[in-house]
Amino acid sequence: MAGKGNNYSALHKMKFVLFLFLNDYTSIMPEKLIEGMYSSYYDPGFSLVGTLFILIIGALIGFIISFFIIRYATRANELLDIQKKTLQELKVQNELLSDDKGNSEINSFYLDELKKLQSSDMVSKSGYVNHSNVEKMAKSYKKFMEEIETKNLSILSARKAFQAEIDRLSSELNENQKMSFLSVYRERLK
């Protein structure tokens, strides 16, 4: 049957060519002959709708995939932040436990008071660094170092212990708060 359809189509085209050959090109062709010549299964309107449908489906699938990628990336970033905080705490503990015997002997009221503080204590409700608390920390550092010198303990270990606590407090601040906190702290140490 398929061969018969192809022969019919070829025969149909031959009739059309013969018709054109026998008649001049300016004459009006019969409707049936023109319809038969241009009939095909290609419909540009349907093809455009089909293409748009495929593009819309592709875009929806892309949005769904990107949603899940962004969702899992956000979770991964949160886990990385938790790991960074844990690593920072481990570094502080390592610094306190390492070095010479001075760390085990360094036990001061000033250092204990500093350990009780949280980074939220360094920031006021408005979001700015609380200068009075930072100033108290700088004064505590000076008194702490005086106490270390009078007890004849390791100054290097004492500085490391105090600096580890300063790093712990500043680690949870955002960049602007951290810069402000450290600049005020260094200024008050002078």
Protein Blocks (a to p, Z undefined) as FASTA:
>chain_A
ZZmmmmmmmmmmmmmmmmmmmpcfkbccdfklmmmmmgcfbdfklmmmmmmmmmmmmmmm
mmmmmmmmmmmmmmmmmmmmmmmmmmmmmmmmmmmmgmcfklmmmccfklmmmmmpcfkl
mpcfkopacfklmmmmmmmmmmmmmmmmmnopafklmmmmmmmmmmmmmmmpcfklmmmm
mmmmmmmmZZ
